[in-house]
């Protein structure tokens, strides 16, 4: 029996190119996707050098099943997600490895609502792929690739402007924008300019640069603060290669954490009903007074729940945020516009946010079996300890004592257990971590 490729994860497909996935893999995946579909599939991609050949291969596989391909070219994740509904497709596929290294690539699938595929539907695609049960169209019924790159680019830009103007009329600020030489290179800078911002574009080419890390964290983007100061700018906003993540520095050159961005955006748009992943800080509730419903960690769970309850904002503190007025999927582009509209006020909004201290730890184990056994032991220890109040066991276990909230969960891909604890009192936090280590771990 053929061994299952390691690139299939619970939510998407990612691996090293060309050792773990290549054009023949993409061709076969396209045949599986086309068999799963009925009439047409939207395809977009990021700027990796391997993306275009993988798009050509997956498109050929889709067409072999008699299903049309709507090609929208280089596009950020939200653009690919939105296009499915716009063109009446069965679903959309983006070729990207997101924030992973430039040497990797992969595939993300989106429903026409704009949210990511569930584990069940990804499993359905994988089953067809493994069993090679492909529908085959007769040569005369073989479908086509329809080029909609220019048409949908204009539609996306106009949609973003229209949605933005529900909140603000223009952006009166000087903004440094970093697109990581990724898929938002011709969306975020262009939209900022069209809405009135004075824009300093950095890493806004469609050609990846190996020295520019696709993981835009504080350490590897700190150098942009010099550019901001040199240009007397008000804000830095930036993305990863597929632009589903947003990061920012305020005008003082201070990194704005993912939880802070979540709170700031929620306050700016006056969100009332929010869906957030379990690892989100209690700061969100305290700062906004909104109704917050928590889900398992992962954007597919967040957006699914947001759609179910009709939330007006959703996200995760890793930089994923979505405003349904524009897209149900994470849109770093659109959320960057909203943040930029209040650029001159961001540091003041930050100062007014409730202050929480956060501590992160991790346990590295010998393998996934050891990880699962250890996680079961931790859950049981917490449930048996009367000092703690159980908040959720939806994804790992979240619990609290009188002053500290803690989430312990296992990594989905590595033999690692992660611990995140927060408290308004730094001394209590340190004591709580020591107690958890001694009593629970």
Buried (B, 14 or more C-beta within 10 A) or exposed (E): EEEEBEBBBEBBBBBBBBEBBBBEBBBBBBBBBBBBBEEBBBBBBBBBEBBBBBBBBBBBBBBBBBBBBBBBBBBBBBBBBBBBBBBEBBBBBBBBBBBBEBBBBBBBBBBBBBBBBBEEBBEBBBEBBBEEEBBEBEEEEBBEBBEBEEBBBEBBBEBBEEBBEEBBEEBBBBBBBBBBBBBBBBBBBBBBBBBBBBBBBBBBBEEBEEEBBBBBBEEEBEEBBEBBEEEEBBBBBBBBBBBBBBBBBBBEEBBBBBBBBBBBBBBBBEBEBBBBBBBBBBBBBBBBEBEBBBBBBBBBBBBBBBBEEEBBBBBBBBBBBBBBBBBBBBBBBBBBBBBBBBBBBBBEBBEEBEEBBBBEBEBEBEEBEBBBEBBEEBBEBBEEBEEBEEBBEBBBBBBBBEBBBBBBBBBEEEBBBBBBBBBBBEEBBBBBBEBBEEEBB
